[in-house]
Amino acid sequence: MVDTQKFPYKIIDSSLGMVDRMPYLPLTLSLDDQALNTEGLLDTGASVNVLPYELGIQLGLIWENETLSVVLAGNLARFEARAVVVDAQVSSFPRVNLAFAWTRATDVPLILGQANFFFEFEVCFFRARSEFEISPKQSS
């Protein structure tokens, strides 16, 4: 197992014609026998992980079956959200369970936030170098 892995920031071209770099992490989400290779935006300002509606559908989630409501804030406050837990695989690190607010929003990235991505992984950002490092939390 690798202790720490580096990832480059992803170049993003916004609809306003601006180019920027953002810390997107490649990962695999899985639920039952469905697996989905995707990427998540590391957001230290996000209280929770956010799963876009389409990704939940691709994982086999059924909106009506998920009954635990979650209240989101900010730009996502107007959308309904439900609590779901899926397996996540980052690089060669051990799988972890990630809890998400599965939102009805369709134009939102997969967001990896404080609860619980940053409880499971140590992350160090090197913005000037356009890279970040990740390692699994250390067992105590």
MDTraj code that builds the backbone (N, CA, C; nanometers):
import mdtraj as md
import numpy as np

residues = "MET VAL ASP THR GLN LYS PHE PRO TYR LYS ILE ILE ASP SER SER LEU GLY MET VAL ASP ARG MET PRO TYR LEU PRO LEU THR LEU SER LEU ASP ASP GLN ALA LEU ASN THR GLU GLY LEU LEU ASP THR GLY ALA SER VAL ASN VAL LEU PRO TYR GLU LEU GLY ILE GLN LEU GLY LEU ILE TRP GLU ASN GLU THR LEU SER VAL VAL LEU ALA GLY ASN LEU ALA ARG PHE GLU ALA ARG ALA VAL VAL VAL ASP ALA GLN VAL SER SER PHE PRO ARG VAL ASN LEU ALA PHE ALA TRP THR ARG ALA THR ASP VAL PRO LEU ILE LEU GLY GLN ALA ASN PHE PHE PHE GLU PHE GLU VAL CYS PHE PHE ARG ALA ARG SER GLU PHE GLU ILE SER PRO LYS GLN SER SER".split()
xyz = np.array([
    [0.0834, -0.1188, 0.0000],
    [0.0000, 0.0000, 0.0000],
    [0.0880, 0.1254, 0.0000],
    [0.0453, 0.2246, -0.0749],
    [0.1148, 0.3528, -0.0815],
    [0.0719, 0.4369, 0.0377],
    [0.1681, 0.5003, 0.1057],
    [0.1347, 0.5828, 0.2214],
    [0.0780, 0.7181, 0.1817],
    [0.1373, 0.7810, 0.0808],
    [0.0946, 0.9127, 0.0339],
    [0.0993, 0.9136, -0.1175],
    [0.0020, 0.9805, -0.1778],
    [0.0026, 0.9928, -0.3226],
    [-0.0233, 1.1368, -0.3619],
    [0.0500, 1.1825, -0.4653],
    [0.0328, 1.3178, -0.5176],
    [-0.0602, 1.3154, -0.6380],
    [-0.1371, 1.4222, -0.6523],
    [-0.2257, 1.4405, -0.7666],
    [-0.2116, 1.5831, -0.8169],
    [-0.2167, 1.6017, -0.9482],
    [-0.2125, 1.7381, -1.0019],
    [-0.3497, 1.8040, -0.9941],
    [-0.3511, 1.9347, -0.9850],
    [-0.4760, 2.0082, -0.9975],
    [-0.5261, 1.9914, -1.1412],
    [-0.6558, 1.9935, -1.1591],
    [-0.7156, 1.9800, -1.2915],
    [-0.7410, 2.1193, -1.3484],
    [-0.7077, 2.1357, -1.4758],
    [-0.7341, 2.2633, -1.5420],
    [-0.8821, 2.2699, -1.5779],
    [-0.9469, 2.3769, -1.5330],
    [-1.0898, 2.3980, -1.5547],
    [-1.1086, 2.5211, -1.6416],
    [-1.1897, 2.5070, -1.7452],
    [-1.2246, 2.6199, -1.8316],
    [-1.3700, 2.6539, -1.8028],
    [-1.3937, 2.7673, -1.7376],
    [-1.5297, 2.8037, -1.6989],
    [-1.6078, 2.8574, -1.8179],
    [-1.7372, 2.8679, -1.8001],
    [-1.8237, 2.9219, -1.9050],
    [-1.7951, 3.0692, -1.9299],
    [-1.7252, 3.1339, -1.8385],
    [-1.6905, 3.2747, -1.8546],
    [-1.5603, 3.2923, -1.9321],
    [-1.5023, 3.1818, -1.9765],
    [-1.3787, 3.1890, -2.0520],
    [-1.2544, 3.1977, -1.9658],
    [-1.2709, 3.1826, -1.8354],
    [-1.1575, 3.1885, -1.7437],
    [-1.1012, 3.0481, -1.7254],
    [-0.9711, 3.0381, -1.7152],
    [-0.9057, 2.9097, -1.6914],
    [-0.8501, 2.9112, -1.5503],
    [-0.8759, 2.8045, -1.4773],
    [-0.8253, 2.7930, -1.3417],
    [-0.7887, 2.6474, -1.3171],
    [-0.7264, 2.6222, -1.2054],
    [-0.6900, 2.4864, -1.1647],
    [-0.7594, 2.4560, -1.0326],
    [-0.8154, 2.3362, -1.0248],
    [-0.8903, 2.2962, -0.9066],
    [-0.8458, 2.1569, -0.8623],
    [-0.8564, 2.1291, -0.7302],
    [-0.8139, 1.9986, -0.6788],
    [-0.9226, 1.8914, -0.6952],
    [-0.9258, 1.8284, -0.8118],
    [-1.0169, 1.7175, -0.8377],
    [-0.9430, 1.5867, -0.8148],
    [-1.0071, 1.4962, -0.7406],
    [-0.9480, 1.3676, -0.7060],
    [-1.0172, 1.2544, -0.7807],
    [-0.9425, 1.1733, -0.8574],
    [-1.0047, 1.0558, -0.9193],
    [-1.0329, 0.9500, -0.8128],
    [-1.1511, 0.8894, -0.8200],
    [-1.1885, 0.7846, -0.7258],
    [-1.2942, 0.6958, -0.7878],
    [-1.3147, 0.5808, -0.7272],
    [-1.4185, 0.4887, -0.7709],
    [-1.5207, 0.4763, -0.6596],
    [-1.6469, 0.5020, -0.6936],
    [-1.7569, 0.4832, -0.5995],
    [-1.8255, 0.3519, -0.6339],
    [-1.8682, 0.2786, -0.5324],
    [-1.9381, 0.1532, -0.5587],
    [-2.0495, 0.1318, -0.4572],
    [-2.1522, 0.0645, -0.5076],
    [-2.2681, 0.0307, -0.4251],
    [-2.3235, -0.0995, -0.4799],
    [-2.3319, -0.2000, -0.3934],
    [-2.3742, -0.3333, -0.4361],
    [-2.2849, -0.3772, -0.5515],
    [-2.3391, -0.4063, -0.6688],
    [-2.2560, -0.4533, -0.7797],
    [-2.2303, -0.3444, -0.8847],
    [-2.2613, -0.2196, -0.8520],
    [-2.2364, -0.1074, -0.9426],
    [-2.1095, -0.0337, -0.9003],
    [-2.0253, -0.0004, -0.9979],
    [-1.9042, 0.0779, -0.9708],
    [-1.8974, 0.1906, -1.0720],
    [-1.8450, 0.3038, -1.0273],
    [-1.8419, 0.4230, -1.1111],
    [-1.7094, 0.4952, -1.0909],
    [-1.6312, 0.5063, -1.1973],
    [-1.5086, 0.5853, -1.1928],
    [-1.5469, 0.7308, -1.2148],
    [-1.5046, 0.8177, -1.1244],
    [-1.5435, 0.9578, -1.1307],
    [-1.4332, 1.0415, -1.0690],
    [-1.4619, 1.1670, -1.0450],
    [-1.3687, 1.2551, -0.9753],
    [-1.4492, 1.3477, -0.8863],
    [-1.3873, 1.3851, -0.7737],
    [-1.4531, 1.4723, -0.6778],
    [-1.3698, 1.5948, -0.6491],
    [-1.4380, 1.7057, -0.6319],
    [-1.3727, 1.8308, -0.5963],
    [-1.3457, 1.8316, -0.4465],
    [-1.2196, 1.8448, -0.4072],
    [-1.1854, 1.8549, -0.2652],
    [-1.2226, 1.9955, -0.2183],
    [-1.3127, 2.0038, -0.1223],
    [-1.3642, 2.1336, -0.0776],
    [-1.3604, 2.1393, 0.0749],
    [-1.2563, 2.2028, 0.1282],
    [-1.2420, 2.2114, 0.2734],
    [-1.3491, 2.2999, 0.3363],
    [-1.4178, 2.3805, 0.2565],
    [-1.5245, 2.4657, 0.3076],
    [-1.6607, 2.3993, 0.3075],
    [-1.6711, 2.2819, 0.2486],
    [-1.7982, 2.2089, 0.2448],
    [-1.8127, 2.1266, 0.3726],
    [-1.9258, 2.1393, 0.4376],
    [-1.9498, 2.0628, 0.5603],
    [-1.9667, 1.9140, 0.5329],
    [-2.0274, 1.8819, 0.4188],
    [-2.0579, 1.7420, 0.3873],
    [-2.0139, 1.7084, 0.2452],
    [-2.0054, 1.5794, 0.2175],
    [-1.9853, 1.5313, 0.0813],
    [-2.1173, 1.5467, 0.0062],
    [-2.1104, 1.5802, -0.1218],
    [-2.2316, 1.5983, -0.2017],
    [-2.2226, 1.5102, -0.3259],
    [-2.3261, 1.4293, -0.3462],
    [-2.3353, 1.3403, -0.4615],
    [-2.4396, 1.3953, -0.5575],
    [-2.4002, 1.4299, -0.6807],
    [-2.4980, 1.4782, -0.7785],
    [-2.6024, 1.3706, -0.8113],
    [-2.7207, 1.4135, -0.8466],
    [-2.8325, 1.3236, -0.8719],
    [-2.7976, 1.2144, -0.9735],
    [-2.7400, 1.2525, -1.0876],
    [-2.7119, 1.1555, -1.1941],
    [-2.6164, 1.0454, -1.1488],
    [-2.5164, 1.0820, -1.0665],
    [-2.4216, 0.9805, -1.0196],
    [-2.4901, 0.8805, -0.9268],
    [-2.5819, 0.9293, -0.8446],
    [-2.6589, 0.8392, -0.7586],
    [-2.7410, 0.7401, -0.8399],
    [-2.8026, 0.7893, -0.9455],
    [-2.8808, 0.7022, -1.0336],
    [-2.7901, 0.5976, -1.0975],
    [-2.6724, 0.6397, -1.1437],
    [-2.5781, 0.5462, -1.2062],
    [-2.5313, 0.4386, -1.1085],
    [-2.5286, 0.4716, -0.9795],
    [-2.4902, 0.3734, -0.8775],
    [-2.6056, 0.2810, -0.8392],
    [-2.7233, 0.3080, -0.8921],
    [-2.8387, 0.2234, -0.8626],
    [-2.9257, 0.2730, -0.7488],
    [-2.8991, 0.3925, -0.6989],
    [-2.9836, 0.4475, -0.5930],
    [-3.1217, 0.4830, -0.6480],
    [-3.2218, 0.4691, -0.5637],
    [-3.3596, 0.5051, -0.6000],
    [-3.4046, 0.6122, -0.5023],
    [-3.4325, 0.7305, -0.5540],
    [-3.4639, 0.8478, -0.4721],
    [-3.5717, 0.8172, -0.3676],
    [-3.6791, 0.7528, -0.4084],
    [-3.7921, 0.7265, -0.3178],
    [-3.7557, 0.6309, -0.2051],
    [-3.6536, 0.5505, -0.2229],
    [-3.6126, 0.4553, -0.1190],
    [-3.5235, 0.5187, -0.0116],
    [-3.4669, 0.6339, -0.0420],
    [-3.3774, 0.7015, 0.0533],
    [-3.4597, 0.8062, 0.1280],
    [-3.4867, 0.7805, 0.2548],
    [-3.5843, 0.8631, 0.3278],
    [-3.5240, 0.9597, 0.4290],
    [-3.3940, 0.9511, 0.4530],
    [-3.3319, 1.0403, 0.5502],
    [-3.2935, 1.1707, 0.4814],
    [-3.3673, 1.2775, 0.5104],
    [-3.3430, 1.4074, 0.4467],
    [-3.2210, 1.4765, 0.5055],
    [-3.1534, 1.5533, 0.4203],
    [-3.0378, 1.6332, 0.4599],
    [-3.0642, 1.7756, 0.4126],
    [-3.0345, 1.8727, 0.4972],
    [-3.0507, 2.0126, 0.4591],
    [-2.9153, 2.0660, 0.4153],
    [-2.9108, 2.1169, 0.2929],
    [-2.7880, 2.1752, 0.2412],
    [-2.7961, 2.3266, 0.2509],
    [-2.6810, 2.3919, 0.2460],
    [-2.6740, 2.5380, 0.2555],
    [-2.6157, 2.5943, 0.1267],
    [-2.6045, 2.7240, 0.1212],
    [-2.5420, 2.7909, 0.0075],
    [-2.6192, 2.7725, -0.1212],
    [-2.5470, 2.7531, -0.2302],
    [-2.6090, 2.7390, -0.3622],
    [-2.7002, 2.6179, -0.3734],
    [-2.6828, 2.5197, -0.2868],
    [-2.7624, 2.3971, -0.2949],
    [-2.8807, 2.3955, -0.1992],
    [-2.9031, 2.5044, -0.1262],
    [-3.0081, 2.5086, -0.0246],
    [-3.1477, 2.4865, -0.0821],
    [-3.1690, 2.5231, -0.2062],
    [-3.3033, 2.5106, -0.2651],
    [-3.3349, 2.3701, -0.3157],
    [-3.2361, 2.2799, -0.3110],
    [-3.2553, 2.1446, -0.3617],
    [-3.2748, 2.0458, -0.2471],
    [-3.3614, 1.9478, -0.2694],
    [-3.3765, 1.8387, -0.1742],
    [-3.2482, 1.7554, -0.1743],
    [-3.2199, 1.6934, -0.0609],
    [-3.1049, 1.6027, -0.0522],
    [-3.1389, 1.4899, 0.0443],
    [-3.0811, 1.3740, 0.0173],
    [-3.1013, 1.2554, 0.1002],
    [-2.9659, 1.1988, 0.1402],
    [-2.9591, 1.1416, 0.2591],
    [-2.8350, 1.0818, 0.3089],
    [-2.8172, 0.9420, 0.2505],
    [-2.6985, 0.9165, 0.1944],
    [-2.6636, 0.7839, 0.1421],
    [-2.5179, 0.7542, 0.1783],
    [-2.4850, 0.6269, 0.1835],
    [-2.3474, 0.5843, 0.2116],
    [-2.3047, 0.4905, 0.0998],
    [-2.1873, 0.5178, 0.0425],
    [-2.1321, 0.4325, -0.0634],
    [-1.9861, 0.4024, -0.0319],
    [-1.9340, 0.2970, -0.0923],
    [-1.7924, 0.2647, -0.0795],
    [-1.7126, 0.3537, -0.1737],
    [-1.5930, 0.3914, -0.1314],
    [-1.5056, 0.4720, -0.2152],
    [-1.3656, 0.4127, -0.2139],
    [-1.3050, 0.4099, -0.3314],
    [-1.1678, 0.3627, -0.3473],
    [-1.0865, 0.4774, -0.4054],
    [-0.9862, 0.5216, -0.3318],
    [-0.8948, 0.6252, -0.3782],
    [-0.7589, 0.5602, -0.3994],
    [-0.7120, 0.5629, -0.5239],
    [-0.5822, 0.5070, -0.5581],
    [-0.5737, 0.3632, -0.5058],
    [-0.4623, 0.3285, -0.4429],
    [-0.4451, 0.1933, -0.3889],
    [-0.4742, 0.1889, -0.2390],
    [-0.5333, 0.2945, -0.1865],
    [-0.5660, 0.3002, -0.0441],
    [-0.6815, 0.2044, -0.0122],
    [-0.6949, 0.1644, 0.1139],
    [-0.8086, 0.0797, 0.1519],
    [-0.9420, 0.1504, 0.1238],
    [-1.0423, 0.0714, 0.0898],
    [-1.1769, 0.1259, 0.0677],
    [-1.2289, 0.1900, 0.1961],
    [-1.3102, 0.2919, 0.1780],
    [-1.3752, 0.3567, 0.2916],
    [-1.5220, 0.3780, 0.2586],
    [-1.6033, 0.3885, 0.3629],
    [-1.7427, 0.4274, 0.3458],
    [-1.7498, 0.5791, 0.3488],
    [-1.8112, 0.6377, 0.2478],
    [-1.8322, 0.7821, 0.2465],
    [-1.9811, 0.8117, 0.2523],
    [-2.0169, 0.9018, 0.3416],
    [-2.1560, 0.9473, 0.3540],
    [-2.1735, 1.0693, 0.2646],
    [-2.2812, 1.0705, 0.1885],
    [-2.3085, 1.1803, 0.0967],
    [-2.4467, 1.2388, 0.1210],
    [-2.4592, 1.3661, 0.0910],
    [-2.5886, 1.4287, 0.0716],
    [-2.6161, 1.4145, -0.0775],
    [-2.7057, 1.3230, -0.1121],
    [-2.7410, 1.2994, -0.2526],
    [-2.8427, 1.4048, -0.2913],
    [-2.8024, 1.4962, -0.3768],
    [-2.8867, 1.6109, -0.4084],
    [-2.9606, 1.5928, -0.5400],
    [-3.0754, 1.6585, -0.5509],
    [-3.1519, 1.6608, -0.6759],
    [-3.0880, 1.7560, -0.7766],
    [-2.9893, 1.8329, -0.7341],
    [-2.9221, 1.9270, -0.8250],
    [-2.8509, 1.8484, -0.9351],
    [-2.8558, 1.9021, -1.0552],
    [-2.7952, 1.8334, -1.1689],
    [-2.6680, 1.9009, -1.2182],
    [-2.6457, 2.0241, -1.1777],
    [-2.5298, 2.0973, -1.2285],
    [-2.4279, 2.1253, -1.1185],
    [-2.4019, 2.0240, -1.0378],
    [-2.3086, 2.0369, -0.9265],
    [-2.2038, 1.9270, -0.9387],
    [-2.0784, 1.9562, -0.9056],
    [-1.9788, 1.8487, -0.9084],
    [-1.9940, 1.7573, -0.7872],
    [-1.9334, 1.6415, -0.7941],
    [-1.9185, 1.5577, -0.6765],
    [-1.8271, 1.6348, -0.5820],
    [-1.8731, 1.6607, -0.4613],
    [-1.7965, 1.7403, -0.3654],
    [-1.7518, 1.6506, -0.2505],
    [-1.6255, 1.6573, -0.2173],
    [-1.5693, 1.5833, -0.1046],
    [-1.5409, 1.6840, 0.0056],
    [-1.6195, 1.6755, 0.1139],
    [-1.6140, 1.7751, 0.2198],
    [-1.5703, 1.7190, 0.3543],
    [-1.5935, 1.7993, 0.4572],
    [-1.5480, 1.7668, 0.5928],
    [-1.6065, 1.6354, 0.6435],
    [-1.7383, 1.6193, 0.6318],
    [-1.8023, 1.4959, 0.6775],
    [-1.8381, 1.4137, 0.5544],
    [-1.7754, 1.3145, 0.5255],
    [-1.6719, 1.2556, 0.6064],
    [-1.5401, 1.2321, 0.5310],
    [-1.5247, 1.2922, 0.4135],
    [-1.4006, 1.2679, 0.3388],
    [-1.2782, 1.3089, 0.4195],
    [-1.2807, 1.4290, 0.4764],
    [-1.1626, 1.4780, 0.5489],
    [-1.1474, 1.4121, 0.6873],
    [-1.2444, 1.3293, 0.7277],
    [-1.2259, 1.2451, 0.8463],
    [-1.1481, 1.1190, 0.8102],
    [-1.1564, 1.0780, 0.6835],
    [-1.0960, 0.9532, 0.6378],
    [-0.9571, 0.9705, 0.5764],
    [-0.9279, 1.0911, 0.5273],
    [-0.8015, 1.1152, 0.4573],
    [-0.7349, 1.2423, 0.5067],
    [-0.6020, 1.2379, 0.5113],
    [-0.5212, 1.3571, 0.5355],
    [-0.4892, 1.4170, 0.3988],
    [-0.5064, 1.5471, 0.3852],
    [-0.4831, 1.6128, 0.2567],
    [-0.3947, 1.7345, 0.2791],
    [-0.2972, 1.7511, 0.1930],
    [-0.2100, 1.8678, 0.1981],
    [-0.2110, 1.9324, 0.0594],
    [-0.2487, 2.0597, 0.0548],
    [-0.2594, 2.1329, -0.0702],
    [-0.1318, 2.2136, -0.0954],
    [-0.0843, 2.2086, -0.2178],
    [0.0292, 2.2886, -0.2619],
    [-0.0176, 2.3691, -0.3835],
    [-0.0944, 2.4743, -0.3575],
    [-0.1592, 2.5498, -0.4652],
    [-0.0578, 2.6106, -0.5609],
    [0.0517, 2.6651, -0.5106],
    [0.1517, 2.7275, -0.5978],
    [0.2140, 2.6261, -0.6935],
    [0.2188, 2.4984, -0.6516],
    [0.2726, 2.3922, -0.7371],
    [0.1618, 2.3205, -0.8146],
    [0.0366, 2.3589, -0.7912],
    [-0.0802, 2.2966, -0.8564],
    [-0.0855, 2.1460, -0.8334],
    [-0.0639, 2.1064, -0.7064],
    [-0.0755, 1.9656, -0.6722],
    [-0.1212, 1.9513, -0.5267],
    [-0.1677, 1.8303, -0.4944],
    [-0.2061, 1.8014, -0.3570],
    [-0.1664, 1.6565, -0.3259],
    [-0.1493, 1.6299, -0.1980],
    [-0.1128, 1.4952, -0.1515],
    [-0.2233, 1.4418, -0.0631],
    [-0.2440, 1.3125, -0.0720],
    [-0.3459, 1.2459, 0.0091],
    [-0.2851, 1.1214, 0.0727],
    [-0.3253, 1.0964, 0.1959],
    [-0.2915, 0.9713, 0.2634],
    [-0.4106, 0.9315, 0.3494],
    [-0.4298, 0.8022, 0.3696],
    [-0.5383, 0.7568, 0.4577],
    [-0.5112, 0.8003, 0.6009],
    [-0.6179, 0.8164, 0.6777],
    [-0.5981, 0.8515, 0.8184],
    [-0.5202, 0.7398, 0.8868],
    [-0.4456, 0.7767, 0.9855],
    [-0.3664, 0.6793, 1.0593],
    [-0.4506, 0.6159, 1.1681],
    [-0.4464, 0.4851, 1.1768],
    [-0.5197, 0.4140, 1.2826],
    [-0.4525, 0.4414, 1.4153],
    [-0.5331, 0.4600, 1.5187],
    [-0.4724, 0.4850, 1.6509],
    [-0.4911, 0.3683, 1.7428],
])
top = md.Topology()
chain = top.add_chain()
for i, resn in enumerate(residues, 1):
    res = top.add_residue(resn, chain, resSeq=i)
    for name in ("N", "CA", "C"):
        top.add_atom(name, md.element.get_by_symbol(name[0]), res)
traj = md.Trajectory(xyz[None], top)
